[in-house]
Amino acid sequence: MMAMTTITLSISTEMKKEMETFKIVNWSEVARIAFQRKLEDLKFLQDFTADSEITLEDAERIGKEISHNQASRQINSLPNREIRERDRFFGILGENSDEWDEIEKKIYDGR
């Protein structure tokens, strides 16, 4: 098992109250997933720009534009409004249903 450390985040009181209404959600796991995805994105951009004249900021901007366009296409193609809302809520686009199932288990089961 990987060694864990603790971090503290500041969020608005309103957000905290809203999060508390969803007691079934493992918010630490949601944050871990978001952090891991951001790290993976940044590492990719860093590698992408290592031997390039493009700056990290340029690559990140281009990546965000591409991600936004892909997200819009995927969200609009999903047939079920509940799926779209769930994915929007968690910031997960559901590209792969197996991936979503795995994430959902971690969030709700605390695994």
Secondary structure as GFF3:
##gff-version 3
##sequence-region A 1 111
A	DSSP	alpha_helix	13	20	.	.	.	ID=ss1
A	DSSP	alpha_helix	27	49	.	.	.	ID=ss2
A	DSSP	alpha_helix	56	77	.	.	.	ID=ss3
A	DSSP	alpha_helix	81	90	.	.	.	ID=ss4
A	DSSP	alpha_helix	97	109	.	.	.	ID=ss5
###
